[in-house]
Amino acid sequence: MAVAVVVVLLLLNALGPVTGIRLDGNGYTDILIAINPAVPENKELINQIERRYTKHSEYLQYDTDMDFCPQEMIASGSDYLLQALDNKVFFKEVKILVPPNWNGTYERAKRETYDKANVIIDHQHPAFGDDPYTKQMRGCGEEGEYIHFTPDFLLKDSLLAVYGPRGRVFVHEWAHVRWGVFDEYNEKEPFYFSTTQEIQPTRSCTSQISGQWFEPVNGNSLPCRSDTQTGLPTKECQFFPDRDQQTNASIMYLPSIESVTTFCREGEHNAEAPNLQNQKCNNKATRTVIFQDSVDKDALRGLTPLQSPPPAPTFRLIQRRQRAVCLILDVSGSMQNFNRLTRLQQAASIFLSTIVEEGAYVGMVKFSTTADILSGLTKIDGKASRDSLINKLPTIASGSTNMCNGLRLGFQVLQQDDTSAVGDDVIFLTDGEATDDVRSCLQLAVDSGAIISTVALGPSASDVLITMANLTDGKFIFASDNVISNELVDAYSSFTVSDGDPTNQAIQLESTGKVVDDWFNGTVPIDRTVGNSTTFTVIYDGSTPAVHIESPSGSVFNQTHITDNTATKTITLNIPGTAEPGDWTYSFLNRQSTSQTMTLTVTSRAARHDVHPVTVKAQITQPNTDGSKPIVVFAEVRQNYRPVLGAKVIATLQSDTGHSEVLHLLDNGAAADTLKDDGIYSRYFTKFMSGKYSLKVQVTHQGEVVKSSSSRHSGALYIPGYIVDGKCGKLSPSRQVALNPQKPPVNVEPADVGSFSRTTTGESFVVPPGVAPPNFPPNKITDLNAEIQEDTVLLNWTAPGEDLDQGTAQSYELRWSKRQEMLQNNFSDANLVNTSALQPQEAGSAEHYLFLSDVPIQNGTTLFFAIRSEDNDTMKSEVSNVARVTKFVPSRRPQVTVISNPGLNLAGIVVAACVVIIVVSVIVAISTWAITQKKVKK
């Protein structure tokens, strides 16, 4: 097998990379922008993406009679990017994927699909409104998922004042999605006390951006108030930058400022600012991450700056046609083993009857020594067309495994509708090694333009399936011979359409199996987001069981309501209309004298076209591993863009050698989980061994209301307004502040969907032979937090594990300093805290540690803390994030301190407060004396 893996890697290198963003010389190509099908047809959207304007229209004149000029995005963004990175890179080629329901003549899309887009244009995120943002689920220096722009952001010029020119915003988001950097501001913690006890706005670059702080109230800008408990400005206070600045940094803070044209460098980087860039990137400057840690690091360091302006970006408008799928099925002699042919029939039947969408075209080919067409392209148009295809599934297995014969005939079937297989789907299943030279047809597969997903059934399936899927942007899925796992059914259930419209997709609610002696019982919740085309499918390997399925209101479905296909040993129950929401119970009785294996699969579709169903997407960080790096398992649970919080998410990883691992995924912002409460549940997979692994994720949520988060972690900053005369201090009496339109309210209400369950299958991955069982240290603690109560320090963090986030660490090493750089650069030289009484808890647990300082902590003192852990093998984790805390003792008397100048010293606040108290006391004394004198005169 080791030789086969080497051949796979060589072929991958010889045939070139899969589609995706590429850096071709100095120009970025294959950037994919996809417009969601829910967006009404509007050619102006495309114009705004493409359009190029002259330089003078790039900035707005912030006058009372301002006129907003349309702004382009990609073209001006290309100029801006070139300037930001020393004339090294620009945007060269962009594809715009137009929705299938838009009219017009467009180039046919090849392997570009909506779910592979780098930029999506869709309606608002319910909690973010028109804010441009980037979905990031991985760590620093790793690529993000996509950028989200709304149609209003592209079309409404009133938003230009708020976010800045679109091209600049695009470069800001590009840095998130391509290079894995984070924002330098912090909306949750917009101000902090510096080590010099000054109040500073949160930014991790130059402090030379001038401006003032105000509290916008009913269209007016009032001086900010101080929070009496923290000494910082209240949450209503906002920073208003001067419109005219002298500094050129930084793009990840305020790209809307005209003078800002660069990313932050180390010499100007502010490592103490409490923002995500510092927290996630070990206090590195943005430019350092781009050139040292990003996917482009090697290319950027080696590129020669351009000596002349590059060409304008080119655009290709592409559109996917009606979906066409060809099932290419192995019927060689080995498919008789382990009842594989029957299992193929069962899984393919579920795909044809419930998974593939109406209006799609499906063809089928079988292959062994030769290949034959089982069915030409057939339009899915109701039950009759589905049944016709199911009845043509193969029933006999014999002969050898000539894969190329099956592939060639499959491409011919896909060409029946329009003489081309470009952009069409192939689902290729085999259980063995090829008996022909499959390398001879790999290039044919690549050249076909088809998206080829491969299913490896059993441990002997060819490794070429991995190569074929990688080279054609398909999925590789492994399914074992373990019937109870239901993996083959799950594999075929995962091949849903990826057009950006989840209401058009089949949703798998349940997938479970059991060896049954008597009863097979359970409950499946059907929530209010699904219910149409709900199907219960029972697969058995003995005699037909008795069926009892009951709805929440007590309606019973039994033997008289089902369809029993004894040839494929499959029972199907189609719930008429929209299934009633609530808990559905099922009971299947094994009526034979011996035990038999049963599995249950439940699928459904959206209850209405205007209600997005709760969906789950599972994936891993790397499809192949050599054991040097851990694998991260992700599962995203959401309803449209709304993240679903509080779900129970279980991932099962099963190898072809029988090794199985169950992981409880967490959305706590610790260890493998990059951001807390973003609906992305994560965990490290560390106990891997050689073999092919399948990935199955099951999600359950109890309760009527689904909580979601309104936190936005990466995106362009909403600017409340600007100081228009560029002076920090005295303002023009007539124009003190130019306020931008107030940010509109957004919907952050929890979704009332009811209890739900979901099952999904992610792509499989391979651990090559010879990989030694890895031994990892405890994971880095990334959420250390500190508080001061008088002279007592309270620290909170999430417990790491023995191996990353698995198991329990052995001990902690906690240190503190008055200088942040001491903990970052010389951790072992900082002050040690006695933690001998602190016993680490199991990974993922909440840790709390309270200790009394050896010396009194003076008011205004800022302290820094960091921690690392150690395992039983004395392997140490990385040093944690540095937690900072400032002691602020509020006055005993109620007060409101007015703050009007950036960089105001904490001591100044205290002195000001004392002055206010003295003045008030004098006034009270004089008033009391005056009243007393009046009484005496009377």
N, C-alpha and C positions, 0 to 999 in steps of 0.2 A: 504493500500500500504506500510505503514511503516513496517509491519510484513514481507512482501515480500522482502523488501530491506535487512532486518536483515538476512533472510534465505539465500539470495544471498551471503552476506558477510561470513556467516558461511560455506557455501558450498565452497567458494573460499579458505578459510583457511583449510578445511578438505581435499580437493583434491590436494592441493599443488600449487606452483607457475607456471606461464607460462614459456616457454623456454626463454633463455637469459643467460648472464654471471652469474654464481653463485660462491660463495666462499664456497667451501666444505672443512670444517676444515681450513687448511692453504693453500689449493690449489685452484686456479681459474679453473673452468671447463666451458664447453659449450661456449668457445670462438669460434666464427665463422669467418673464412676467406673465402671470395668468390672471385673467378676469373671471370672476365667479359667475356662474350661470344665473344667479339671482339678480345681477346688476342689469338694469334695462339697457337695451342697445343704444349706444351713444358714441358716435365716431369722434366726438370732441375729446373723449377720454384718451383715445389713441393719439390724437393731435397733441394733447398736453404732454404726453410721455415723449413724443418725438421732437416737438417743435424747438427750434433754435432761435434765440433772439440776440439782439446786439447788447453789448456790455452795459449801456446806459440804463437799460430797463431792468437790470438785475436787482437794484435796490429801490426801496420806496422812499419818497419824501414824506416825512411824518409831519405834515402840516394839517391844519384843521380842515382844509379843502382837498385832502389827499385824493388822488386818483390811483386806483390799483391797476397795474398792468399785468396781463397774463404772463406767467412764468413757465419756462420749460423745465424739464427735470433731468433727463439723462444727458443731454448735450452739455448744458452748463455744469452739471455734476461732473462730467468728464474733465472739463477745464479745471474745476475746483480740485478734483482728485490729483490731477497732474501737478498742480501747484503745491498741494499738501505734502506730496511724497517726492519732492526734489526732481520733478520732471521725469519720473521713472515709469509710471503706469497711467493708463487711461482706459475708458470704456470703448471697446472696439466694435462689438457686435452683440445685438440684443434681439431676442425672439419674444414676440407678444402672442400668447395663446388666447385666441378669441373664443368665447363660449360657443358650443355647438348650435345653440338656438339663435345666434346672430346671423342675419342675412348678409350676403356679399360673397365675393370670390376671394378666397384666401388659399395660400399654399397649404398643402396637406401636412399635418403634423406627423412626425415619425415616432420617436420614442418619448416625446415630450408629453407629460400628463400633468394634470392640475396639482397632484400631490407631490410633484418634484419641483415645483416652482420656487424660485428664490425670492420673488416678490409677488404678492397676491393683492388684487384690487377687489375689495368686497365691502359690504355694508359695515356699519360701525360695530366694534366690540362693545357689548352692552355696558361695560364699566369704564371704557376709555374714550368713548365718543369718537371724534375725528383725530385724536392724537395719533401721529405716526409712531409705530413701535416695531420692535423686532422680538420674535419669540426665540429665546435662548434657553436650552435645557442642558447644555454641557458646560464644562469649566472654562477657565481663562485660556485664551489662545485657540479654542476649538470653535469650529463653524457653528453658527446658529441655524435655525430651521427655515425661517422666512421673515421677510419684511411685510407689514400690512399697511397699505394705504387705503383710505376710503375714497369713493368718487368725489365727495365734497371737498376733500383735501386737494384733489387734483383740479377741480373745476371752480371752486369758490375763492376768488382772490382776496376776500376779506380775511382769510386765514393766513395769508402771507405775512401780515403784520405780527401775528401771534407766534409763528414758528420760524419765519425767515424764508428766503427763496427756496423753492422746491429742490433745486439741484444741490444746494448745501445740505438740506435735510436728508436727501438721498445718500450723500457721502457719509453723513453721521450714522445712518442706519446700516450702510454698507460695512462700516467698520465693525459693527456688531455682528452682522450675519457672516461676513467673510473671515474676519480676523479674531473674533471672540473677545473683543474688549468690552468694557462696561461703562456706564455713565459716570461722569465726574461730579454730578450734583446728587442731592438726596432730598426728595420731596417730603419724606417722613421726618428727616432730621436736617432741616435747611440751614440751621445755625449751630455753631459749637464754640466752646472756649478753647483757644489755642494755648500752647504751652507758655506763652507770654501773658496769659490771662486776658486776652482780647477776644471779643465776640467777632467771629468771622462767618461769612456765608460759606456753605459747604461747597468746595470745589477742589479738585486735586491737581490744579495747575497754578498758573501765575495768580498772585494776589493783586496784580496791577489793573484788573478789570474794575473800573471805578463805577460808583453808583450810590444810591441811597436806599434806605429801607422805609417802606410806607405800609400802611394798612388800608387797602381800598375799601371804601364804604360808600355805597350809593353813588358811584361815579366820582367820588372825591378821594384824594390821597391824604390820609391822616398820619401823624407820627405814630410809630410803633410803640406798643406797650411792652413792659417787661413782665414775664411770668414770675410771680413772687416766690414760687417754689424752686425754680431752676435758675433764675437770673438771666435766662435767655429770652429773646423776643417771643411773644405768644404765637400760637399757630396761625393766627390771621396775618401776621407780618410777612411781607414779601420783599424780595430784593429787586430794585429797579435799576438796571444798568444804564449808564450813559450811552446814548446812541453812538456818539463818536468816541472811539477808543484809540489808544496808541499801541496796545499789545496785539500780537498776532496769534495768541493761543487762548483757548484750545477748542478744537472742533467738537470734542465730546462734552463740552460744557455749553458754549454759546456760539454755535455756527451762524446764528442770525446776525451777529455783529460783523460789519463790513471788514474791519481790520483783521478778523480772525481767519487765518488761512493755514494753520498748521496743527498737527497733533502735539500733545504735550511731551516735552523731552525731560530727561532725568534732571538736568540742571535747574529746571523751573518747576519740577514736580513737587506737589505738596503731599507728602506721605502721611500726614496726620489727619487729613480730612476724612470724616466718617462716611465714605461713599462706597458703592459696589466695586469700582475700579480698584481701590485699595484693598477692600475685603477679599475679593475673589482673585486678584492678581498679585498677591504678596507685596503690595505697596509699590508695584512697578509703574513707571510712566507708560502711557498709552503707546507711544512710539516704540518703546523698548519691547513691549509685547508684540507689536506688529512685526518688528525686525528680528526678534529672537525666538518667539514662541508660536507664531501663526503658521497656517498651512503654506503661506507664501514666503516664509522667512528666508529660505535658501535663494529663491529667485530674486527677491528684493535686494538682497545683499550683493548679488552678482550682476544685476542689471546696470547698464550704462545709461545715464540720463539722456533724454532726447535733445538734440541740438536744434530742432525745428518743431513747430506745432504739429501734432498728429492729425490725421483725418477725423472728420466728424463721425460719430457712431453710425453704424448701419443698422437698419431695422428689418426684421422679417415678420410678417403677419401670418400666423399659422392657425389652423383649426382642425380639431379632431372630427373624423366622420363617425357615423353610426357604428357602434361597437360590433366587431366581428371576432368570434372566438373559434379556434379549432382545438378539440381534444385529440391528442395523439397518444394512443394507448398501447402499451406493451402487452402482447398476448403470447409471448414465448413460453416454452415448456415450463420454466421455473415459476411462472405465475400460477401453476397448479399447487405449489407448495404453500402451506400455512393458510389455505383457503383465500389466497390473494385475489384471484379473479372475482370471486363473489364479493369480496370487500371493495374491489374496484367498482363493481356494478352498484353496490350500495352507495358509495361516496359520489360517484358520477350521477346517480339518480337524484340525490339530494341537490347537487349543483344544478341539474337541469330542471327540477321541479320547483325549487324554492329560491335559489341564489341568483342565477342569471336574470337580468332585468327584462321586462317587456320591451319589445322593439329591437333587441339585440339579435344578431345572426350567429348561429352556432352550426359548425360542421364537425364531423368525427372521422378519424382515421385509426385503423389498427395496424400493428406491424409485428412481425416476428422474422422469419426468413425472408418473406416478402411483405409488401404493404398493400392494404385495400381500403377503399373509401367506404365507410359505414353510412355516412350521410353527407350530402353536399350542404352548402350553407342554407340554413332554414331559419326563417324569421320567427322569433318567439312572439306568438300572438295568441295567448290564451292556453288553456289546459290541453287542448287537442294537439297543438304543436309540441308541447313539452312531452306528452305521453308518446308521441310518435318517435321522438328522439330516444327516449328511455327504452322503448321496445327494440331499438336497433343496437343497443349495447352488446358487446361481444360475450359469447357464452362458452367458447372453446379456446384452450390455450395449448400451443404446441410449437415446436421449431426453435430457431436460434434468435439472437437479438441484433438485428441489423437496423441500428438507429437511423442511419442516413436515409434509408428507404422510407421510414416513417416521416422524417422531416421534409424530404422533397415532396412527398405526396400531400402533406399537410399544407405546404406553401401553395400548391396547386389549388387546393380547396379554397384557401383564402383569396385567391385571385379570381374566383368565380363571379364576384360582384362588380369589381372594377379593374380587373387585370393586375392588381397589385396587392402585396401583403404588407405594405408599409403602414405602420401604426396599428396593425391588427394584433390580437392576442393569441398566443399558443400556450396550452397547458400540456406539458410533456411528462408522461409517467413511465418509469421503468423500474424493474427490480434487480437488474443484473448488469454485469460488465458487457460492453459492446463486443460483438463478434466481428464487426467490420471495423475499418479504420475511421473512427469518428472524427479524427482530426481533418480528414479530407472534406468534411461538410461543415466544420465550424465556421469557416469564412463565409460559406453560403448562408448560414444562419445569421451572421452579422450583416451581410449585404442585403438580406431580405427586408430589413427594416421592421420586422415583427418584434414584439416584446415577448420573449420566451420565458415563461415560468416553469420550473422543473420540480417534479416530485420524486424523491428517492424512496422507494418502498422496500424496507428491509435493509439489513446491514451490508449486503453485497452490491447495492446500486452503484453505478459508475460515478467516479469523482468528476468526470467530464460534465456532469449535470451542474456542478457548481460553476465551472468555467462558462458554460453556455448561458446560464442565468446572469452572471456578472457582465458578460460582453453585450448582452441585449437589454439590459436594464430590467430584467425580470426578477422574480423571487425564487429562491431555492428553499424548499421545504422537505425535511426528512420526516418520514412516518414509519414507526416501528411495526413489528408484527404483533405487538401487544394489543389485543382487541379491546380490552377494557379502557385503554387510554383514548380510544376514539380518534386517534391522530389523523387517520386518512380522511375521515369525514370532516374533521376540523380544517385540514389542508384545503380541501375543495370549497369549504364554506368561506375561506379567506379570500377567494378570487372574486371580489366584488368590483363594481365599476368605480373608477377614481376620477370623477368629473367635478368634484367640489360640491355636489348636492347630496348630502347624507339622507335626505328624504327619499332618494331613489335607490338606496342600498338595502340589501337584506342585513338584518342585525341578528347575530347569534346570541340568544339569551342564556342557553344552558347547553352543556356538553358533559355528560357524566356516564360512568359505567360501573358494573358490579357483577360478580359471580353470585348468582341467585339460587338459593335453595328453595325458598318459598315466596316471600314478598320483596318487591323492589319499590320502595316508597320514597316520596319527597315532595318538595314544594318549589314552584317556580313563580316568582313575583313578575307580574306584567305591569309596567308603569304606564303613566298617562302619555308618554311621548311615543309609544309604539302601540301595536294592536292590530294593524291591518295585515292580511296574509299570514296570520299566525299558524304555524304548523308544528305539531308534535310528531317526531319520527322515532320509532323504537326499532332497534336492530337486535335480533336474537340468533343464537346458533343451534337451538334445538327445535322444540315444537312451539306453536303459537301460544303466547301467554294470554291470560285474561286481562282485559284493560278496563280501568276505572279512572277517569279524569274528571275532576269537579271544579267548576268555576267558583269565584268568590261568593256569588249569590246562591250557589247550590245546584246549578244546572249540571247534569251528569252526562258524560259521553262515554259510551262503552262499545262493545263488540259490534253493535248495529250501526255505529257512526264511522267506523274505521275502514281503511283499505288495507288488506293483508296480501302482500306479494310473497307467496310461499317459495317461489323460485329464488328470490334474493333475500328471503327471510327478513322482510321489512314491513312494519306497520306504520301507516300514515294517518294522522287525524288533522284535517284542515278546519280550523275554527271559522265559521261563517261570519261575514261582516267584520266589525272591529271588536277584537277581544276585550272583554270586560276587565278594567284595571283592578289589580289586587292580587292576592295569593291564590294561585291555581295549585291544587294538590293532585298527585298522581299515585296510582297503585297498580303494579303489574304482578300478577300471580303466575308463578312457574307451576304449570299443571302436570309436568312430567315427574317421574320418580327420582330422577337424577338432577344435579345442579346444571345450570346453563348460564352462559354469559349474556348479559343484556346491556345495551347502551341507549341513552336518551339524548336526542338533539332537539332543541326548541329554537325556532327562528321566527322573526316577525319583521314588520316594516313600520315606517312612521305612521302615527295615527292620522295626521293631516299633513298637507304639503306646507302649511305655514307654521308647523311645530317641528323643531329640530330634535331628533332623538338623541339620547345620551349614547355616546360612542366611546370605544376604547381602541387605542392604537398601541401595539407592543413592538419594541425594537431593542437592539443591543448596540454597543458602541462600535464593535469591530466584528466583521463576519469571520475572520480567521485570526488566530492568535498563536504566538510562539511561547506563551507562558510568561513572558517578561512583564507584561502589563495585565492588570485585572480587566475583566469584562464587566461592563455596567449594563444592567437590565433596566429598561424604562417602560412605563405604561402611562399613557396620557388618557385621563378620564375627563370628558367635557361634554357640555351640551352647546353645540355650535362653538362660540369662542368662550363661553362661560366655564371656567374650571370647576370641577366637582370636588369638593373637599369632604374629608371624613369617611371616605370609602375604605373597605377592606379589600386589599389588592394582593392576590397570591399568584406568584409565577412558578411554574413547574418546568424544569429543564430535564429532558430525558435523552440519554445517549443510546447509540446503536449497540453499545456493549452492556447495556442494562443499568448503567449508573444513573441515578436520579437525584435531583436536588430541588427542594421546595424553599422559596424565598418569600418573606413577607415584605413587600415594597412599601416605602414610606415617603411622604411628602412633607418632611420636616426641615428641609434646608440644611441638613447635616450630612457628612460623609459623602456618599455618591450623589445625593440629592442637591443640586446646585441652588435652587431657589425654593423657599418655603411657600406653601399655599398657592402654587401655580397649577395644580391639578396634574402635575407630572410626578409619578411615584417611582422611586429608584432604589436600587440596591446593588452592591458589588456581588459578583459571582466569582468565588475564589477557589472552589474545590473541584475544578475541572480536570478531566483526564482525557486521554486521546480518544477521538471518535467524533461522529456527527451528532449534534444536539438539536432537538426540537425545542421550541419555546411556546408555552401555552399560558395565558394569563386569564384568571377568573376574578371578577369584580362583583362585590355585593355591597349594597347600601340599604340600611334599615331606616325607616322613618318617612314621613310625608314630604318634608321640606329638605331640599338639597342646598347646602351652603356653598357659596362661592366667594371668591376674593376680588376686591377692587384694586389690588396693588398692581402697578405697572412697573416692571423692573428695568426695561430697556426701551428708550425712545426719546424723541425730540422734546425738549423742555418747553412747556407752555409759558410764554413770557407775558406777564400781566401789563407791561408797559415800559416806556423808556423815558429817561431824562433827555429832553430833546436838545438842550443847549450845550451838553457835554461838560457842564460844570458840576463838580461834586462839592456842594456847599451852598452858596447863594444861587438861587434860581431866578429866572426871569419872572417878574410878577405876573405877566400875562399868560405864560406857558410854563408852569412849574413841572408838570408831568403829563406825558401823552399816554393815556390809558388805552389799552387794547380792549376789545369786547370781552366781557366777563365769560369765563369758561362755562358752557351750558351744563346743567345737571345731567347726570347719567344714572342709569338704572342699576342699582346694586342690590336689589331685593333678591332674597333666595328664591330658587325655582321650586314650585310646588309640583313635583313629578311623581311622588310616591316612592315606595321601596322598589329597587330594581336589582337585576343581576345581568351580567354580561360575560361572554367568553370570546376570546380572540386568539389568533395564532400569529406569532411573529415569524420573521425569517429565521431559518436554521443557520447554524454556524459549525465550523469544523476546528477541532484541536488536532494538529498533526501528530503523527506517532513520534515517540522519543521525547515528548515534552515532559519534563520532570514535574511532579506535583509542586506547585508554587508555595512559597512561604513568604507572606507579606507582613509588614509591620502593621500596627494599629493605624487607622485612618487619621488624617489631620483633623483636628477639631477646628471648625470654621465658624462657630456661633457663640464663642465665649463672650459673656456680657458681665459688666461690673456695675455695682451700686455702692454708695457710701451712706451709712446711717450713723451719724456722729463719728465715732472712731472705729466703727465696725464696717468691714468690707464684705459684701455678699456677691459671690460669683455664681453664674449659671452657665451650663453648657450641656450638650448632648453627648452621652457616653460613647466612646469609640469601642472597637472590638479587639479581639486577639489578633485576627487577620482582617485588616481593614475594618469593615463594619459587621464582622461575624464573630460571635463568641464574646468573651469578656477580657479586657486588658488586665495586666498585672498590677500596675501602679501608675501614679501621676507625679509629674515634676512641675511645680507651680512657682513662677517667679514674678517679681515686680520691679519697676524702676520709675524714676521721674522723667526718664528720657526714652522715647519710643524707639529710637534707633538702637539703643542698647539691647532691647529685646529682639529686634529684627536681625541684628548683625552679630551680637555677642551674647546670646541667650544665657549661656552658662556662667557669665560674669555678673548677671543681674542678681538682685536680692532673692534669696530662697525662702519660700513659705513652707512651714512645717505641715506636711500632709500625711503624716504617718497614721493618723486615725481615719483617713479617707480611703475607703475600699471601693474600687471601681465597680459599677453596676453593669448589667448586660448591655451590649451595644444597642443604641437607640433609646435608652432610658434617659430621663431628665436628671441631671446632676446638679446639686446645690452645695455650696461650701461657704461657711460663715467663719470669719476669723477676726480677732481683735488686733489692731495695729500695735506694734511695740512702742511707738511714739505717737503723741497726739497729732491728728491731721488738721492742719490749719485751714481756715476758710479761704477758698480760692485756689487750693492746691489741686493740681491735676496729676493723677497717677495712671500708670500703664501696667497691664497684666498680660501674661501669656502662659500657656501650658503645653506640655507634651506628655505622651503616655508611653509605656513600655510593656512589651509582652513577655511571656515566659521564657523566650529565647533571647532576652535582652535586646531585642530589636526595638528601636525608638521610632516614634512617629515624627513627622515634620512638626515644627513649632506652630502653634495655633495662630489664628488671627490675633492681633493685639487689641485688647479691650481697653478703652480709656474711660475715666470717670473724673469729674471735677466736683469737689466738695463746695456746696453753696449753702450757707446758712441764711434762711430768710429772716427778715425783720419780724419782731414779735408783734408789731403793729401793722394793720392793713395798709398797703400802699400801692400806688401805680407809678412805676418809673417810666418816663418817656425816653425812648431811644431814637436818636435821629442821625447818628453818624456811624458809618462802618468802622470797625476796629476799636470800638469803645472798650476801655479797660474795665475789668471786673472791679478793681479797686475804685475806679471812677464811679461805677454804679453804686457801690457801697457808700462812698462819700456823698454822692448825690442823694442817696436815700437818707443818710444821716442829716444832711442839710434840710431836706424836706421835713424830716421829723422835728428838727430844731425850730424851723420856721413855724410849723404848725403849733408847736408847744408855746412859742412866744405869743402867737396870735391868740391862742386859748387863754394864756395868762393875762394878756392885756384886756381881753374881753371880760374875763372874770373880775378883774380889778375895776373895770368901768361899771359893770353891773352893781358891784358892791358899793361904789361911790354914790351911784344914783339912789340906792336904798338908804344909805346914811343920810343924804340930803333930805329925803322924804321924812 
